[in-house]
């Protein structure tokens, strides 16, 4: 038998390198605190990127779920899934849901202890049943907005009263609410600090007196356009912690009510708005200020004539910082008295006031050296004299609004840029501003808002100065500036990277080149190019791809924009909320593609020749988030009433317009002359 062959076994070789282990995604190794910091940065740069972040890994998905604090679903039926996906959300914003039925609110998981705020301000379809379910599911709710709930009455208010931890509640325009419902809220929600009853026409003194009796913690109360009178006004004014009181349009407040205040009324009031209180005179105002030594802001717009007697009484308010007198008539020497008696104010509004002259305004601003905000819109009698006084004395201005001050020369406007370098907001709409003036304004490097519409003397040269020197600009209005072209817009787009809003309406020389340059402004959310016939779908497609945050778009009378532009919008502009399509070349195909944008709420399609009744019906049925649609009256008879009722039942309101078809656009100079002729008449 043959001997077995010797075995040659090799000793195990030692591995010089350990076998590789599966690599973890880098973000999986970070602690939640660091991931949350990353998410904060991502959300600040582009909220849409949060979804992409969540798909990066399981850890990212879980971190994004725990990080999200605000939920804004596009449809009410998505609510249960959204709450399950984001259990740490503290605020639920349903303002994008036109209709939220009771069943949707009933689907909120019981014991959703993380929810602290719910916004139903633009929604309809729910009632007492839905609010009852919400009260049960969210026992710690502190903030509830039911504004515009015209369908909500006392039964709904009774369910709100069960939310005993509410600190903020808005019932604005809940016109069916009466004293009975308000009484329930007052008894149940004694911790309320901020309450709005604006336009609650069914509420009377009885309910307001009970409110003042039970809700002693109120710090802010809005009673605008309610039936409040002297009887409950006295009780309201004794609230011990009240800081902000809004009485806009309260016709029941008169001199008798103001003069009846007792000395022991609350001294905590800091902000009082009595604008449009038509039955108040200077006598009542002079009387009430005696009881408010700590007042910081007083709004008497469209209230009563301003007299020296009334203004001198303001001396008793040594802390007054804001005085708004918009639309008031100034009697002789009254504005001078403002300068002498209100030396502490930082903000003064004289918009649309009659009786404002160079002599009095110059005297006032020379005294108000610490003024930071000044509004002299439509003070048509002031001239270079006033501007020289303003720029010479108020060098700390951060906001100056002087639209339609037509007697101020271009030379005087240059003084603004030379002497008020801290300006952040400037409105020179409908003025004599020219390129030299814009060159001077460019010295205000902190500008964030610049409104220079209907300034016919500016050109690309002037805009170039703004583009080079104002990198913080977020909002620019160039409405009907016929002298600008693509070159100027390109300068703005390149020099203002944080631009959010631009109005180029009726700037007829701009083309797609302007839109292509603006597409690089990633934060742009508002674009108005109405009456720009040389732009087309090619430029709009660049905007859609580059400006993913676009939410408001006006392309009326952009005749070259067609279905192609709508297809790009439907593909990329998922944040679009409002659009005006009148006179464009869009057909049923484009409208149907546009209707696929889930969050679209407002459409204006008054004159659109390419739309058929059937195409319009299909688009309206598909677009489930619509809250308002403007259509030409002619379509009303072409659409089946049942279809209209179905769309309205989802929360959409139709506005029927009967305007004649008019394609022509008047040149800017002709239009301006016509508008000034109307004002003269």
C-alpha positions in Angstrom: 0.0 0.0 0.0 1.5 3.2 -1.0 2.4 5.5 1.7 0.3 8.6 2.0 1.8 11.7 0.5 3.0 14.1 3.1 0.6 17.0 3.6 2.1 20.4 3.2 0.1 22.7 5.4 0.9 26.3 5.2 0.6 28.2 8.5 -2.2 30.8 8.6 -1.0 34.1 7.4 -1.6 37.0 9.7 -3.6 39.7 8.2 -1.7 42.9 8.1 -5.0 44.9 7.8 -8.3 43.9 9.5 -11.2 43.1 7.2 -13.2 46.2 6.3 -16.4 46.8 8.2 -19.4 48.4 6.6 -19.0 52.2 6.7 -21.7 54.2 8.5 -23.0 57.4 6.8 -21.1 60.3 8.3 -24.3 62.0 9.6 -25.4 58.9 11.5 -22.5 59.3 13.9 -23.6 62.8 14.9 -25.5 63.6 18.1 -29.1 64.9 17.7 -28.0 68.3 18.9 -25.5 68.6 16.0 -28.0 67.2 13.5 -30.6 69.8 14.7 -28.0 72.6 14.0 -27.5 71.2 10.5 -31.3 71.1 10.0 -31.6 74.7 11.1 -29.1 75.8 8.5 -30.7 73.7 5.8 -34.2 75.1 6.6 -32.9 78.7 6.6 -31.3 78.3 3.2 -34.1 76.3 1.5 -37.0 74.7 3.4 -37.6 72.3 0.5 -34.2 70.7 1.2 -35.5 69.2 4.4 -37.1 66.4 2.5 -33.9 65.6 0.7 -32.0 65.6 4.0 -34.5 63.1 5.5 -33.8 60.7 2.6 -30.0 60.7 3.2 -30.1 58.0 5.9 -32.2 56.4 8.6 -30.6 58.6 11.2 -31.3 61.7 9.2 -34.9 60.6 8.6 -35.4 60.1 12.4 -33.7 63.4 13.2 -35.8 65.4 10.7 -38.9 63.8 12.2 -38.0 64.9 15.7 -36.7 68.3 14.6 -39.8 69.6 12.7 -41.8 72.0 14.8 -44.3 73.4 12.2 -46.6 71.4 10.1 -48.3 72.9 7.0 -50.2 70.2 5.2 -51.6 70.9 1.8 -54.7 68.7 2.3 -56.7 68.0 5.4 -56.7 64.3 4.7 -52.9 64.3 5.1 -53.2 65.5 8.7 -53.1 62.1 10.6 -50.1 60.9 8.6 -48.3 64.2 9.1 -48.9 64.2 12.9 -47.7 60.6 13.1 -44.6 61.4 11.1 -43.7 64.5 13.1 -44.6 63.8 16.8 -42.6 66.8 18.1 -44.5 69.4 16.0 -45.8 72.2 18.2 -47.6 74.3 15.6 -50.2 73.1 13.1 -50.8 75.5 10.2 -53.9 74.5 8.2 -54.0 77.8 6.2 -53.2 76.0 3.0 -56.3 73.8 3.4 -59.3 75.6 2.0 -61.7 73.1 3.7 -61.0 71.3 6.9 -64.1 69.1 7.8 -64.8 68.1 11.4 -63.7 64.5 10.5 -60.1 65.8 9.8 -59.9 67.5 13.2 -61.4 64.4 14.8 -58.5 62.4 13.3 -56.0 64.3 15.4 -54.6 61.6 17.8 -55.9 61.9 21.3 -53.2 63.3 23.7 -51.2 65.2 21.1 -49.5 66.9 23.9 -46.8 68.5 21.8 -49.3 70.7 19.8 -49.4 74.2 21.3 -50.8 76.2 18.3 -53.4 75.6 15.6 -54.0 78.0 12.7 -57.4 77.6 11.0 -57.6 81.2 9.8 -58.2 80.5 6.1 -60.1 77.3 6.4 -63.8 76.5 6.4 -65.9 73.4 6.7 -65.4 72.7 10.4 -67.7 73.6 13.3 -68.4 72.9 16.9 -67.9 69.1 16.4 -64.4 69.6 15.0 -63.4 72.0 17.7 -64.7 69.7 20.4 -62.5 66.9 19.0 -59.5 69.3 18.9 -60.1 70.4 22.5 -60.1 66.7 23.6 -57.0 65.8 21.6 -54.9 68.8 22.5 -55.3 69.5 26.1 -52.3 71.9 26.2 -53.3 74.1 23.3 -52.2 77.7 23.9 -52.7 79.4 20.6 -55.8 79.1 18.4 -56.6 81.2 15.3 -60.2 81.0 14.0 -60.1 84.2 12.0 -62.6 84.6 9.1 -64.8 81.9 10.7 -68.0 83.6 9.6 -69.7 80.2 10.0 -68.7 79.9 13.7 -71.2 80.8 16.3 -71.9 80.3 20.0 -71.8 76.5 19.9 -68.3 76.6 18.5 -67.3 79.2 21.1 -68.6 76.8 23.8 -66.2 74.2 22.6 -63.3 76.7 22.5 -64.1 77.4 26.2 -63.0 73.9 27.0 -59.4 74.8 26.0 -58.7 76.2 29.4 -55.0 76.8 28.8 -55.4 79.1 25.8 -53.2 82.2 25.9 -53.9 83.5 22.5 -57.3 83.4 20.6 -58.4 85.1 17.4 -62.1 85.2 16.6 -61.8 87.9 14.0 -64.8 88.0 11.6 -66.7 85.4 13.5 -69.8 87.4 12.8 -72.2 84.8 14.2 -70.7 85.0 17.7 -72.9 86.7 20.3 -72.5 87.6 24.0 -73.5 84.1 25.0 -70.5 82.5 23.1 -68.1 85.2 24.3 -69.4 84.6 27.8 -68.5 80.9 27.5 -65.0 81.8 26.4 -64.6 84.4 29.2 -65.6 81.9 31.8 -63.6 78.9 30.4 -60.4 80.6 29.2 -59.4 82.8 32.1 -55.7 82.6 31.2 -56.2 84.5 27.9 -53.6 87.1 27.2 -54.2 88.0 23.6 -57.8 88.1 22.1 -59.1 89.4 18.8 -62.8 90.1 18.4 -62.4 92.3 15.2 -65.6 92.4 13.2 -67.6 90.4 15.8 -70.7 92.4 15.1 -72.9 90.3 17.4 -70.9 91.1 20.5 -72.2 93.9 22.7 -71.4 95.6 26.0 -72.8 92.7 28.0 -70.3 90.2 26.7 -67.4 92.6 26.9 -68.2 93.4 30.5 -68.1 89.7 31.4 -64.8 89.4 29.5 -63.3 92.3 31.5 -64.6 90.6 34.7 -63.2 87.1 34.1 -60.1 87.6 31.9 -57.8 89.7 34.1 -54.7 88.5 32.4 -55.5 90.1 29.0 -52.5 92.1 27.7 -53.7 92.6 24.1 -57.3 93.1 23.0 -58.6 93.9 19.5 -62.2 95.2 19.4 -62.1 96.8 16.0 -65.5 97.4 14.4 -67.4 96.0 17.4 -70.4 97.6 19.1 -68.5 98.6 22.2 -69.8 101.8 23.9 -69.1 103.8 27.0 -70.8 101.1 29.2 -68.1 98.4 28.6 -65.3 100.7 27.6 -64.8 101.7 31.3 -64.6 98.1 32.3 -62.1 97.3 29.6 -59.9 100.2 30.5 -59.6 98.9 34.1 -58.0 95.6 33.0 -54.8 95.6 35.2 -52.4 94.1 32.6 -53.8 95.5 29.4 -50.9 96.8 27.1 -52.4 96.9 23.6 -56.0 98.1 22.8 -57.3 98.3 19.3 -60.5 100.2 18.7 -60.3 100.7 14.9 -63.6 101.8 13.5 -65.6 101.7 16.8 -68.3 104.3 16.2 -69.7 103.7 19.7 -66.6 105.3 21.2 -67.1 109.1 21.5 -66.0 112.1 23.6 -68.4 111.1 26.3 -66.8 107.7 26.7 -63.3 109.1 26.6 -64.0 111.9 29.1 -65.6 109.5 31.6 -62.5 107.6 32.4 -61.7 107.5 36.1 -58.2 108.2 37.4 -57.9 104.6 38.6 -58.0 103.1 35.1 -55.2 100.8 34.1 -51.8 102.6 33.8 -50.3 99.6 31.9 -51.6 100.6 28.5 -48.8 101.1 26.0 -50.5 100.9 22.5 -53.8 102.6 21.7 -55.4 102.5 18.2 -58.4 104.7 17.8 -58.1 105.2 14.0 -61.4 105.7 12.1 -63.3 106.4 15.3 -65.4 109.0 13.6 -67.2 110.3 16.7 -64.1 111.3 18.6 -62.8 114.9 18.6 -59.8 116.7 19.9 -61.6 117.2 23.2 -62.0 113.5 23.8 -58.3 112.7 22.8 -57.1 115.5 25.1 -59.1 114.0 28.0 -58.0 110.3 27.6 -54.3 111.0 27.4 -54.3 112.1 31.0 -55.0 108.5 32.1 -52.2 106.9 30.1 -48.8 108.1 31.3 -47.0 105.0 30.0 -48.4 105.1 26.4 -45.8 104.3 23.7 -47.9 104.3 20.6 -51.0 106.3 19.6 -52.9 105.9 16.3 -55.5 108.6 15.5 -55.5 108.1 11.8 -58.7 109.3 10.1 -60.1 110.2 13.5 -60.4 113.9 14.0 -58.8 117.2 13.0 -55.5 117.8 14.7 -55.5 121.0 16.8 -52.8 122.7 18.8 -54.9 122.1 22.0 -55.0 118.3 21.3 -51.3 118.1 20.5 -50.2 120.0 23.6 -52.1 117.5 25.8 -49.7 114.8 24.5 -46.9 116.4 26.6 -48.3 114.4 29.5 -47.2 111.2 27.7 -43.4 111.6 28.1 -42.7 108.0 26.8 -44.6 108.4 23.5 -42.6 106.9 20.7 -45.0 106.5 17.8 -47.7 108.9 16.6 -49.9 108.1 13.6 -52.1 110.8 12.2 -52.7 109.4 8.7 -55.5 111.1 6.8 -56.1 113.8 9.4 -56.6 117.5 8.8 -54.1 119.7 10.4 -55.3 123.0 11.8 -53.0 126.0 11.9 -49.9 125.6 14.1 -50.9 122.0 15.0 -47.9 120.4 13.3 -45.6 122.9 15.0 -47.1 121.8 18.3 -46.1 118.2 17.4 -42.5 119.3 17.2 -42.7 121.2 20.5 -44.8 118.7 22.5 -43.7 115.3 21.3 -40.0 115.5 21.3 -39.6 111.8 22.4 -41.3 110.3 19.3 -39.3 108.0 17.0 -42.1 107.4 14.4 -44.4 109.9 12.8 -47.0 109.2 10.1 -48.5 112.1 8.2 -49.6 110.2 5.2 -52.4 111.8 3.2 -52.8 114.6 5.7 -54.1 117.9 4.6 -52.8 121.2 5.9 -49.2 120.0 6.0 -47.0 122.9 4.8 -43.3 123.5 4.4 -43.2 126.0 7.3 -44.8 123.7 9.8 -43.2 120.5 8.8 -39.7 122.1 8.7 -40.3 123.4 12.2 -41.5 120.0 13.5 -38.6 117.9 12.1 -36.0 120.4 13.4 -37.3 119.6 16.9 -37.6 115.8 16.3 -33.9 115.1 15.9 -34.3 111.4 17.1 -36.9 110.6 14.5 -36.4 107.1 12.9 -39.5 106.7 10.8 -41.3 109.4 8.8 -44.2 108.9 6.4 -45.3 112.0 4.4 -47.0 110.1 1.5 -49.2 112.3 -0.6 -48.3 115.5 1.3 -48.6 117.2 -2.0 -47.8 120.8 -0.8 -44.3 120.2 0.5 -41.3 121.2 -1.5 -37.5 121.1 -1.4 -37.7 123.2 1.8 -39.1 120.4 3.8 -36.7 117.8 2.4 -33.8 120.0 3.2 -35.1 120.3 6.8 -35.7 116.5 7.1 -32.3 115.5 5.8 -30.5 118.1 7.7 -32.1 117.3 11.1 -33.2 113.6 11.0 -30.0 111.9 10.1 -31.0 108.8 12.1 -33.9 107.9 9.8 -34.3 104.2 8.9 -37.6 104.6 7.1 -38.7 107.5 4.8 -41.9 107.2 2.8 -42.7 110.2 0.5 -44.7 108.8 -2.4 -46.4 111.4 -4.7 -44.6 114.4 -3.2 -44.7 115.9 -6.7 -43.3 119.4 -5.8 -39.9 118.0 -4.6 -37.2 118.4 -7.2 -34.6 115.8 -8.2 -31.9 117.9 -6.6 -33.6 117.8 -3.2 -34.0 114.0 -3.5 -30.2 113.7 -3.7 -30.0 115.1 -0.2 -31.7 111.9 1.1 -28.8 109.6 0.1 -26.2 112.1 1.1 -27.4 112.7 4.7 -29.6 109.7 5.7 -27.2 106.9 5.1 -28.9 104.6 7.7 -32.0 104.2 5.7 -33.4 100.7 5.4 -36.7 101.6 3.7 -37.2 104.3 1.1 -40.4 105.0 -0.9 -40.0 107.7 -3.6 -42.8 106.4 -5.9 -44.1 108.9 -8.4 -41.4 111.5 -7.8 -38.9 113.5 -9.8 -36.1 111.0 -9.0 -33.4 110.7 -11.7 -30.1 108.8 -12.1 -28.1 111.3 -10.0 -30.6 110.9 -7.3 -30.3 107.1 -7.4 -26.5 107.4 -7.3 -26.9 109.4 -4.1 -29.5 106.9 -2.7 -26.9 104.1 -3.4 -25.0 105.5 -0.5 -27.6 103.9 1.8 -25.9 100.5 1.8 -28.4 99.1 4.4 -31.4 99.5 2.1 -33.7 96.5 2.2 -36.8 98.0 0.5 -36.7 100.5 -2.3 -39.9 101.7 -4.1 -39.3 103.9 -7.1 -42.3 103.1 -9.3 -43.5 105.7 -11.8 -40.2 107.5 -11.7 -39.9 108.2 -15.4 -36.4 109.8 -15.3 -34.4 106.9 -14.0 -32.6 104.5 -16.3 -30.2 101.5 -16.3 -27.4 103.8 -15.2 -29.1 104.7 -12.0 -30.1 101.0 -11.2 -26.4 100.1 -11.7 -25.5 102.2 -8.7 -28.1 100.4 -6.6 -26.9 97.0 -7.7 -23.3 97.8 -6.9 -23.9 99.4 -3.4 -27.0 97.8 -1.9 -26.4 94.1 -1.4 -29.0 93.8 1.4 -31.9 94.8 -0.9 -34.9 92.4 -0.6 -37.7 94.4 -2.2 -37.6 96.7 -5.2 -40.6 98.3 -7.0 -40.0 99.6 -10.5 -43.6 99.7 -11.6 -44.0 101.7 -14.8 -40.4 102.8 -15.0 -40.4 102.9 -18.7 -36.7 104.1 -19.0 -35.2 100.8 -17.7 -34.2 97.7 -19.7 -32.5 94.4 -19.3 -29.2 96.0 -18.4 -30.6 97.6 -15.3 -32.4 94.5 -14.1 -29.2 92.4 -14.6 -27.3 94.8 -12.4 -30.0 94.4 -9.6 -30.0 90.7 -9.9 -26.3 90.3 -9.8 -25.7 92.8 -6.9 -28.7 91.9 -4.7 -28.4 88.1 -4.0 -31.0 88.1 -1.2 -33.7 89.7 -3.4 -37.2 88.4 -2.5 -39.6 90.7 -4.4 -39.4 92.7 -7.6 -42.1 94.6 -9.5 -41.4 95.2 -13.2 -45.0 95.7 -14.3 -45.3 97.8 -17.5 -41.5 98.0 -17.9 -42.1 97.3 -21.6 -38.4 97.1 -22.6 -37.4 94.1 -20.5 -37.1 90.7 -22.2 -36.3 87.1 -21.2 -32.7 88.3 -20.4 -34.1 90.0 -17.3 -35.9 86.9 -16.1 -32.8 84.7 -16.7 -30.7 87.0 -14.5 -33.4 87.1 -11.8 -33.5 83.2 -11.9 -30.1 83.3 -10.0 -31.9 85.0 -7.0 -32.8 81.8 -5.2 -34.9 83.6 -2.5 -37.2 85.4 -5.0 -40.8 84.7 -3.9 -42.7 87.6 -5.6 -42.4 88.5 -9.3 -44.7 91.0 -11.0 -44.1 91.4 -14.8 -47.6 92.5 -15.8 -47.7 94.3 -19.2 -44.2 93.2 -20.3 -45.0 92.0 -23.8 -41.4 91.0 -24.7 -41.0 88.3 -22.1 -41.9 84.7 -23.0 -42.1 81.2 -21.7 -38.4 80.8 -22.2 -37.7 83.4 -19.5 -40.4 82.1 -17.2 -39.1 78.6 -17.4 -35.7 79.9 -16.1 -37.5 81.6 -13.2 -39.4 78.3 -12.4 -36.2 76.3 -12.3 -34.1 78.8 -10.4 -36.6 80.5 -8.0 -38.1 77.5 -6.2 -39.6 79.7 -3.5 -41.8 81.6 -6.0 -45.2 82.1 -4.3 -46.7 85.1 -6.1 -46.6 85.6 -9.9 -48.3 88.3 -12.0 -47.9 87.7 -15.8 -51.0 89.6 -17.0 -50.6 90.9 -20.5 -47.5 88.9 -21.1 -48.8 87.7 -24.5 -45.8 85.4 -25.3 -46.2 83.3 -22.2 -48.0 80.1 -23.2 -48.5 76.5 -22.1 -44.8 75.7 -22.0 -44.3 78.2 -19.2 -47.2 76.6 -17.2 -45.6 73.2 -17.6 -42.4 74.4 -16.1 -44.3 76.1 -13.2 -46.1 72.9 -12.5 -42.8 70.9 -12.5 -40.7 73.3 -10.3 -42.8 75.9 -8.6 -44.4 73.9 -5.8 -44.6 76.9 -3.5 -46.8 78.9 -5.9 -49.8 80.3 -4.1 -51.1 83.2 -6.3 -51.1 83.8 -10.1 -52.6 86.2 -12.6 -52.9 84.8 -16.1 -55.1 87.2 -17.8 -54.4 88.0 -21.5 -51.6 85.3 -21.7 -51.5 82.7 -24.5 -52.3 79.8 -22.1 -54.8 77.2 -23.2 -56.6 74.3 -21.5 -53.4 72.3 -21.5 -51.4 74.9 -19.6 -54.2 75.6 -17.1 -54.6 71.9 -16.4 -50.9 71.4 -15.7 -50.9 74.5 -13.5 -53.8 73.0 -11.5 -51.5 70.2 -10.4 -49.7 72.6 -7.9 -51.3 71.4 -4.7 -50.8 74.7 -2.8 -52.2 77.0 -5.4 -54.9 79.2 -3.7 -55.6 82.2 -5.8 -56.0 82.4 -9.6 -57.1 85.4 -11.8 -58.0 84.3 -15.4 -60.5 87.1 -16.4 -59.4 87.3 -20.1 -57.9 84.1 -21.4 -58.9 83.4 -25.0 -57.4 79.9 -25.2 -59.5 78.6 -22.3 -62.7 76.7 -23.0 -65.5 76.1 -20.5 -64.7 72.4 -20.3 -61.0 73.0 -19.8 -61.8 75.4 -17.0 -64.2 73.0 -15.3 -61.6 70.2 -15.4 -58.9 72.5 -14.0 -61.1 73.8 -11.2 -62.1 70.2 -10.2 -58.4 69.1 -10.1 -57.0 72.0 -8.2 -58.3 71.2 -4.8 -56.6 73.9 -2.8 -58.2 77.0 -4.4 -59.7 79.6 -2.1 -60.3 82.4 -4.6 -60.8 82.5 -8.4 -61.5 85.6 -10.5 -63.3 84.8 -13.7 -65.0 86.8 -16.4 -68.8 87.0 -16.0 -69.3 85.3 -19.4 -68.1 81.9 -18.0 -70.8 81.9 -15.3 -73.5 80.9 -17.8 -71.3 78.3 -19.5 -70.5 76.3 -16.3 -72.9 73.9 -14.7 -74.3 75.2 -11.4 -73.7 71.9 -9.6 -70.0 72.0 -10.6 -69.7 75.5 -9.1 -71.4 74.4 -5.9 -69.0 71.5 -5.6 -65.9 73.8 -6.0 -67.4 76.3 -3.5 -68.1 73.5 -1.1 -64.4 72.8 -0.9 -63.9 76.4 0.3 -63.3 78.3 -2.9 -64.9 81.7 -3.6 -65.7 82.9 -7.1 -65.4 86.6 -8.0 -67.1 87.4 -11.3 -65.6 90.3 -13.2 -67.3 92.1 -16.1 -64.3 94.1 -17.6 -64.1 94.9 -21.3 -61.3 93.2 -23.3 -58.4 95.8 -23.5 -55.0 94.7 -24.9 -53.4 98.1 -25.4 -51.0 99.4 -22.8 -50.6 103.2 -22.4 -47.0 104.5 -22.4 -45.8 105.3 -18.9 -45.7 109.0 -19.4 -49.2 109.1 -20.9 -50.5 107.0 -18.1 -48.9 109.2 -15.5 -50.4 112.3 -17.0 -53.8 110.7 -17.1 -53.6 109.7 -13.4 -52.5 113.2 -12.4 -55.4 114.7 -14.3 -57.8 112.5 -12.4 -56.3 113.7 -9.0 -56.6 117.3 -10.1 -60.3 116.9 -10.8 
